[in-house]
Amino acid sequence: MDFINNILKNAYERGFKTLNEAACYQILNRIGIKTPKIKTVSETADIRETLKDFPGEKIVIKILSEKTLHKTDKGGVKICSKEKAEQVFKDMRADLPGANSFMLAEFIDCPPFTLGREILLGARLDEAFGPVITLGFGGTDSEHLAKNFKEEVRTALTPALNADFDSFTESSLLWRYAGGKARGSKSQISKASLTETLQKFAGLMLNFSPLNKNAEFFIEEFEINPLCAGGGALTALDGVLRFKKAEFPKEEKSVTETGLKSLLNPKSAAVIGVSGKKMNMGRIILNNIIKAGFNKENLFVIKEGEQEIDGIKCVADFKSLPQKIDALILSVPAGSAVQTLQECAQSGKVNGVVLISGGIGEKEGSAGLDLKLKEIIKEGKKTNPDFTVNGSNSLGLVSNPSNFNSLFIPTEKFTPPLGFNPALTPSAFISQSGAFMLASLGKMEHLKPLYAVMTGNQQDATVTDYAKYLIKENKIKLLMLYIEGLKQNEGEALRQAVLRAKKQGIKTVIYMAGRTPSGQKAVMGHTASIAGNYFTAKKILSQAGAFMAENLEEFEDLCQTLSFCAGKEFKNNKVFMLSNAGFETSAMADSIKSDSQLTPAVPEGELKNEISSILAEYGLSSLADVRNPLDVTPMCPDDAASKIMRAAVKSGQYGAVLFCTVPVSPAIKTLEAEKPLFLKEFAAAAKEYNIPAFASVSAGHRYDYYRKTGQENGLPVFDHADKAVKIIEKLLKNK
């Protein structure tokens, strides 16, 4: 790579951080990507002398400049016959008076009207994920596609490191046309050729990135548009490259597994900031820890001048602690939090700190406190390598294995997620926003994660740190993450964690904030985080196997669904759907997209006969035919619906089943006073045959008890049939 490094170095020494097209072609040729034949010219005489060296009847004349990157917009690209080349060149010089250098390029016929013939191949250095490769439709319409069409049309995207380029190519909509897979399209290039080009491009980016500790320069962006496909070959017809001098950040000591374990599963704890006279925030936390059932003998209050508060022993300072503490809850005002943390760090008596104090690094004028806090954490790790801080601006954490609740919210305001629901799969919820977690768990009270952690500003431990630890611990089957920003190289670490989780059968659900400029500003103001590039994160983490929620409601729906279904696999893509209302069967059918993974196959053979018999038994044959979705009408009693669903479950024809009901029908028992049993029986049948099962109850709060019976027995219960279908589709797509 010395040759390429010298090109970058030469440009840098001349004061440029971009390369002209000729230099880009030199680099592409060096890594084995074909480019047109070119010649640099500056005078009309050069044109006349050089034309004879180019094949064909046409020639391309381009301005050659490190400053003008979008040449077409400036009139810096002209295609003409060789006979008119001199006059066109003169006209271009007149129209572009500042241009001193031009380039003649061989004309490569790449008809833009052939979809898939013009390819956009790009790469950029993403702070969180490192070098990232993009592949999409190229040409002058690429920007229009990016602005006005769905993500699938715009581009495919993958990290350059350890990428499976064969699968990446297959997943790209561009490949459907370039490879002749779409109806009416013709193959323009072989997959092997495209994959090989991607690998070469990725290798270049990896060599000139922070992943190469010997790199003198980093390539920030390299775009080929278009990369012309045709005749079995790929030819780059333009190139834009931006670079910068390499800068490697100092490597800080990372959090240790012992430090994270101390926070997630504490055996001893202390609280500082507790008032002995009133119920302040620190005292609320102390009482919440006591109510959760934490061992009082291993719980302390750090407060000078007091013997005990609420039955908990007080000590004057950190050095007076009778033992090393796993988790300290630090709840003091921001102004004194830094000094208190420093005393804690210097004592060496604490492993994990939950820093409740807010305002550090969030408001104007607090940057100094933020830097001081980071320095204290760094120094604390020198004294105790396991010293780990959760926060600042953390709402606290809940650990079911340790009976530990350090939230500062009174239990009358919020029921902490303590306890165990045997119908649910083991889970963990890690969130940068405490309020988001409380709002989500408040709506899903049946959900009892083993761990619920609010990381706040992530001055030390991050969402990714916890995710990596919990996946390695391998005690959960569902990991729920709310992320507002990914720090440098953290995205790649999270991607690797998601990949590992998928291999271990752990489902990961992620909601990422900061998707728009205004959203990023809101995130910055809230937790002082670095708002990540949402599009990049969504694409890459989805490829790794994460469920990326489109909105808050979908996040909750996915969490609810996977908390019940994470341990169950779809044996096939066929789903049996039943409802007692015609509008719901229509909604279910309408929700199934033409390219859906979900197949509403009609019951066959013995199952069809069995359902027909059940309909006849209950006098429903004249009202309903055997189909899918099946409308059994409001006249269908519980027993009939139960028999039909059990028959579908045990038949082996379906990978999943969905029951949707409008609960107002007098034929079914749905009120608490009626002691409804159907959803319990339905859940039991699904559990017996280990098949994913779903339900929908389309009604108001009067039927909350009915919903609850389903959730308590292992059914994700939705409020609309079409929503259930969409979630099942998402699960099938990512199975």
N, C-alpha and C positions, 0 to 999 in steps of 0.2 A: 504493500500500500504506500510505499515511499513516493512513487510517481504521483499519486493523487494528493498526498500530503503536500508535496512541493507546489502543485497547482494552487491549493488553498493558501499556502504560505505566501506565494508570490502575490496573489490578490490582496491578502491581508496587509502585506508590507506596502502595497500601493494605496492603502486606505479603503479598500472595499471589503464588504462582508457578503457580497453576492458574486456569482460568476456569470459571465456572458454565455451565450448559447454554444459558442465554439468550445469553450472550456468544459461545459457540461458534456458535450459530445466526446471530448477526450476521456473524461472519466467513464462514460458509458461504454466506450470502445474498450477501455482497459479492463472492465469487469465482464466483457463479453456480450454486451447488448448492442445490436446493430443500429447504425445511424446512417443518414444519407452522406454521400460524398460532398465535402464542403471546401470552399476556398475563400480566404479573407481578401477583400479588395478595398481600395480607397479612391481610385481614379477610374475614369471612363476607359482609359487604355488598358487597365487591368481586366476590365470586363471583356473587352474584345479579344484579348490574348487568352483568357481563361475558358471561355465558353466551349471551345473545341474539346476540352478535356471531359465534358459532361455528356452522358448519354441522353437520348431522347430529344424531343422537339421543344420541350418546355424547360424553364428554369425558375428557381425561387430566389428572390432577392430579399434579404432581411437586414435590418439595422442591427449592429453588433454593439451592445452596450451593457455595462453592469448596472446601470441606473434604470433603463427602460425594460422592465420585466414583462409587461403585457404589451408586446409589440403590435399586435393586431389593432388594439384600441387606438394606437398612436399613428396608424397608417404606416407602420414599419415593416409590413410583410406584403410582398407583391408576387403574384404568379403570372408569368407572361411567356410568350414565345421567345425563342432565342433571337429572332430578327428584331424584336422590339426591346430587347434587354437594355441596350445603351440608352435609349430614350427614357425608359421607365426608371433607370438608375439616375439619370439627370433630374427627372421630376421629383424623385424621392429626396435627393440632396437639396433641392430647392424647398421642398415642403418641410424638411427636417434640418434646418440650418445648423443645429448644434451637433449633428451626427458627423463623426469623422471616419468611422469604420463600418464597412458593410460585409455581408457574407453571401456568397453564392452557394446555393445548395441544390443538390440533385432533386428533381421533381419525382416524388413517389405518389402514385395514384392511390388515394385512399378515399373513395366516395363517401361523403358524410351521410348520405341517405340510407346506407346499409347499416342497420342497427347491429352493433357489436363489432363493427370494423374499426371504429375509433375508440380507443381505450384510454382511460385516465389511470395512470400508475403513479402513486405518490407515496411519500413517507414524511413523517415529521417526528421530532423529538418531543414526546409528551413527558411532562415533569413527573407524573405519577406512574406511567406505564413504560417509559423508555421509548425506544424507536418503535413506531407504529406504521404498518403498511396499509395503504388504501387502494382499492381497486373498484373502478366504476366506469360508467359510460363517459367517453371523452369527447373532444371537439369543442366547438364554440357553444354548444348547448349544455355543457356540463354544469355551468353555474345556474342556468335556468332549472335544470333537473334538481339540483341541490336545494333550491329555494322553494320549489313548488310541488314536489312530489314526496311520496312516502320514503322513509329511510331505506326500505328495501330497494327502491329504484336508485337512490342517490349513490350509495357506495357500500362495499363490504370493507371490513376493517379488522385487522388482526395484529397482535404484537409481533415484532421481528424475532424476538427471542423464543426459541423452542416451538416455533409455529408449525402446525401441520398444514402445509401449503396445498396439499392435495385436497383435503377437506375444505380448506378455505376457498379454493377455486370452485369446488362443487356448490358451495353455499352462496356464491355470488350470482345475482340476477344477470350480471354482465355475461357470465359464462354460458348461460342458457342460450344467448344469442350468438356470441362469438364461437361457441362450440357446436352450434346447429341443433341445440336441444329443444328450442322453442318451435312451435308450429309455424311453418313457412320460412324459417331461417335456414341459412346454409353455414356449414362449418367454415370458419375463417382461420382457425389455428388449432393445433393439437393441445390437449391438456398438458402433456409432458413439456411442450415448449413454453407454455405460459407459466407452469409451475417452476420450471428451471429459471425463467426470467425473474420471478418473484424471489426465489432463493438467492440469486445473485444480488438483487437490489437490497434484500434484507442483510446480506453479508456486508455490503458496503456501509449501511447504516449502523450496524453493530460495531464495526471497526472504528467509526467516527462518532462514538457516543460515550457516555460515562461508564458503560459496561466494559470498555477497553481502557484500563488504567494507564496505558502508555500513549493514549491519544493526545495529539497536540491541538487538534481542532475538533469541534462537534458540528456535524451537519444538522442544522435545525429543521430544514425543509428541503425536499427534493421532489419536484413534480415533473413528470413526463406527460404532456397533453398536446397532441395525441400520441399514443403508441399505436401505430398502424398495424392491424392484423390482416394478413392476406397471403395467399400462396404458400401457406405453411410457415411463414416467417413473421417476426415482430420487428418493426423498425421504429425507433424513436424519432419523431418529427419536430420536437421542441423540448426544451429543458430549462427549468428554473431551479436554482439552488441558492439557499441562504445558509451561512455558517457563522460560527463564532469561536473565539479562543476558548480552549478547554479550561473549565474551572471545576475542580473536584471539592465538594464540601467536606469538612472535617467529619470523620466518622465518630458519632457519639455512641457511648455504651448503651446497648438496647436493654429493654426490660427483660428480666429473667423469668423462667417458668416458676421459680420459687416465689418471686415477687407477685406474679399474677395469681398463683395458688393461694397466697396469703390473703389476697383481696377477695377471691371467689369463694374460698372455703376456710374462713378464719376460725381458729380454735380459741383465740384470745383477742380482745378488743379494748379500745379506750376511746373516750369522747372528750374533746376539749372545746370549751365555749358554752358550758352548761351553767345556767343561772340557778342559784339556790333559793331564789325568792320568787321568780315568776316562770311561766311556761314559755320560755324563749325557744328559738330554733334548736339549739343544742339540747335542751331538755326534752323537746318533742322527740328528737332522734334517740335519746337515751331511753325514753319510755317505749318507743317502737321496738328497740332492740330487746328490751325486757319482755314485752308482750309477745314477741316472736318465739320466746322460749330459749333464748341464748343462755348458756351457762353463766350465772351471776358471779361465780367464783373467779372466772377469767375475764370479767368486765370491770373496767376502772374509769373513773372520772379524774381528769387532770385539772385540779383547781386548788390553789393555795388558800389556806384558812378554813377549809371545810373537812369534816371527818367522813361524812357520807351524804349522798343525795339520792333520795328514792331507794334507799337500801343498797346502794352501790358505793363501794369504798372509794374515797378520794385520795389522791397523792398530789404533792405540791408541784412537781415538775417531772420532766421526762426521765431524768436520772433516778428519780425515786420510784419508778415503776419496778415492781418486784420480779418481773420477768420480761422477756422480749415479747413485743406485741405484734400480732399478725396484721391487724387492721386498726388504724387510727382514724376517727372521724373528726376532721378539723373544721369546726364551724365558728369562725370568728370573722369580724369585718375585714374587708379587703385591705384596709390600711395597716392592720396588724398581722395579717395572714402570712406575709412574707417573712417577718421576723420570727413568728411562731414556727413556721416550716423550717427555717434555718436551725432553730434550737432542736427541733425534732431530728433533722438530718444529722446534726453534729453528735447527738446522743448515741446513735447506733442502736437504739432500743426499739426501733420500729421498722418493719418490713414494708407494709403497704399503708398509703395514706389516701383517704377519700377527702379531697379538698372541695368543700362545699362553697367556699367564698367565691363570689362572682365579681365582675367588674374589672378583673385583671386582664389587660390587653384588649378589652372590648370597647372601652370608651376612650375618647381623646384625652391624652395626658397620662394614660396608664401604661404606655409602652415600656417605660422604665421599670415598672413593677413586673411586667411580663418577662423582660430580659433578666431581671434579678432572680425571678422565680426559676427560670430555666437554669441559671448558673448554680443556684442552691441545689437543685435536683442533680445536676452533674457532679457537684462536689459530694453530695450525699451518697452517690453510688461508689465513690472512692472509699468512703468509710464503710459502707455496707453495699456490696454489689447487688443485693436483692431489694434495695430501697426503690420503691415504685410508687408513683403518684397517679391517682385517678382524678382528673379534673384539670384546672379549676372549673368553677361554675358547674359542679356536679350536683345532681339532685340526690345522689346516693346510690346504693345498690341493695339488692335482695338476693340472699343465698338460701335456697331451701335445704340443701345438704347440711348447712350449719345453723338453721333456724335463726337467720340473721336478717334484720330489716333496718337499714340505716337511712331510710327516706325521711325527709323532714316534713312530710305531709301527715297531719293527724289522721288516725284510722277512721274517724267519723266522716272525714272528707274523701278518703280513698281507701278502698279495701286492698291491702297489699296482696300480691300474688303468692301467698304462702299456702302450702298444702300440696296435695297430690291428687290428680284425677287419673284413675287407672285406665280410662278410656282413651287417654291422650298419649302420644309418643313423647319421649323426653326431649325438651327443647331448651334453648337459651335465647335471650333477647338482649342485644347490645345496641345502644342508641347514643348518638351525640346529643340529642335533645331529650331532656328529662320530661318535658311537657308532652312531647310526641309519644313517649312510652306510656305515660300515665293515661293519655287520651285513648290510646289503642287498647291497653289492658282493661281500662274502664268499660270499654264496649265488649270486651271478650273476657268476662269474669271467669268463665270456665277454664281459661288458659292459665296454667300454673307452670311457668318456666322453671327449670332447675336454677337458672341464674338470670337475673334482670339487672343490667348494669347501665348506668348513665355516665358516659365518659366526659361530657362537657367539652372543655376547650382542648383536651388532648395535649397538654404540655409535656406529658410523658407517655403513659399507656394510651394506645389508640384502639379504635374499633378493630382494626386489622390484627393488632397484638392479641386481643382477646379471642378473635376468630381463630387464629392459628393455634392458640393454646387449646381451645375447646375442641377443635377438630382432632388435634393430636391426642387429647385425653380420650376421645371417642366414647363419651357417655351419653351423647345426645344424638338425635336423628333429625332434628330441625334446628336451623340457625337463622334467626331473624335479625337483620341489620338495618339501622337507619344511619345514613352517612351524609354529612354536609360538605365534606372536603377530604381529599386524599393528599397526603404530603409527598415529598419527593421520593420516588421509587416505591411508594407504598401500594400503588395500584398493581404492580407486578407481583408483589408479595401477596396481595389479596387474591389475585387471579390464581396463583399457585395453591393458595389455601382452598379456594372453591373447587379446583380440580381434584385436590386430595379428598375433599369432602364428598364429591360425587363418587369417587372410587370406593369410599367407605359406606356409601348408602345414606349419606347425610344430605338433606335438602337445604338449600340456602335461598332465603328470600331477602331481597334488598330494595329499599326505597332510597333513592339518591336525590337530594335537594340541590338547589343552585343550578337549575337547568337553563335559565335565561339570564341576561345581564341584570335585570331587576331582582331576580331570584338570588343571584350570586351576591348582590349587595346586601340583601336581607340576611343571608347566611353569614356574611362577614360581620354584620352588626350584632348577630346573635351569639355566635360562639368563637369569634375571631379565628375561624378556620379558613383554609385555602379552598375556595369553591372549585371543584374539579370540572373538567370538561365532561358534561353528562353524556353526550353522544358517544364519545370514545369509551367511557366507562360502561355504558349500557351494552355496546356491541361486544366488547372484549369479555366482560363478566358473563354475558349471556352465552357466548361461545364456550366459556369454561364450565357452564352448567347451572349458573345462578338464575333464579326467577327474578327478573327486574320488573318491579311494579310500576305501572304507568301513572298511578295516582294513589292517594291515601286510602281510598276505599278498596282498591284492588289489593293493596298491601295487606289490609286487614282480612280480606276474603282469602287471599293465598295463605296467610298465616293460620287462619281458622281451618282451612281445608287440609293443609299439610300437617297440622297438629294431630289430625285424625288419620290421615292417609299416607304419611311419610314412609311407613314401614310396609305398605302394600304396593305391589307392582301391577301395572296393567298387562294382562296376558295377551290382549289384542286391542285394537282401536275401536271395536264395536261397543256401542253404549245403548242399553235398553232404557227407554224413557216413558214414564207413565204419569198421567194427570187425571184429575176429576173435573177439569175445566177445559173447554175447547180453545179459549184464547191462549191458554198456557201451552197447549200442544202446538198451536200455530207459532207462538213466540219461540219455542224450542226449535222448531223446524227452520224458522226464519233466521235464527242465530247461527246456524251451521253454514259456514262460508263454503264457497265452491272449492277452495283449496284446503279445506279443513282436514286435520288428521282424524277427526271424529267421524265415525261411520254409523248412521242410524239403521243398521241392518234389520230387516223384518224377521220376526221369529220363524224358524223353519222346523220341519219334521215333528218330533215328539213334543217339543216346546209349543209349537203352534197348535197342535191338537189339544194339549193340556190347557192352554189359555182359552181356547174355544170352549172346552168343557166347563171351565170355571165361569165364563161369561153366561153360558147356558144355565148353569146351576143357580145363579143369582138373578136370572131373568134379564140379563143385560145384552143378550145376543141381538135383539132387535134394535138396540141403541148403539152398539159398538162393533166394529170389525177388528180383526187382529192386524195391527199395523204398528209402526214405530215412527214417531211417538204415538202412544196409544191413549186415546181419550175414553175413559171408562164412565164419563158423565157424573154429575153430582149424585146420582142414584146409587153409586157403587158403595157398599158398606165396607167397613174395616176388614172383615174376614176375607172378602173377595180380593181386595187390593193386596192384603198380606199374602194370600195364596199365589197370586200372579207374580208378585215380586220375588217370592221364594222360589217359584218355578224358574224364573229368569236367572236368578243367582246361581242355582245349582245346575243349570243346563250346560254350563261350560261354553255357551255360544258367545258370551259377552265378557269384555274386559272391565266393564263398570256398569253400574245401574244408577238411575236417577228417578226419584219419586217427588212429584210436585203436587201440591194441594192448595185449593182454596178452602180453608177450614170451616166455612160457615154452613156447609151442608148438614142437614139433620141426620143424614145416613152414616156419618162418621163421628167418633168421639174425639173431641179436641179441647174441651174445656177441663180445667182442673177437677171440677166436681164430677165429671164423667169418667175420671181415671183412665185417660187414653193409654193404650198399650201398643198401637200399631208401630210407631217409630221405634220403640224398644224392640219389638219383634223383628222389624226390618233390619235394624242394626245387628241383632244377634245372628240373623241368617247370613249377612255379609261377613261378619266375623268368622262364622263357622266355615265358610268357603273361601275366606281370605280374599275378598274382592272389594275394590274401592266402591263405596256407596255414598250417595249424596241425596239431600232433600231440600225442598223449597217450601216455605209457608208464606203464601201471599195474603197477608192480613195485618191488622194493627196490633197494638200492645195487648189487647184482650187475649191474644193467643201466645203470649210470651212463655207461658208454662208449657205449651205444646212444643214450642221450639226448644225449650230447655230440656225436655225429656229426650229429644233427639241428640242434643249436644252431650248430655251426661252419659249417653249410651254409645257414643262414638261416631255420630253423624255430623258432618259439616252442614249447617242449615242456612240457606240463603233466603232473602226476602223476595226474590224474583226468579222465575224459571230461566230467563235468558241469561241472567248473570251466572247462574250455575253452569249453563252450557259453555259460556266463555271461559270460565275457570277450568272446566274439564278439558277444553281444547288446549289451554295453556299447559296443563299437566301432561297431556298426551304429546305435545310438541317437544317437551323437555324430558320425556321419560328415559 
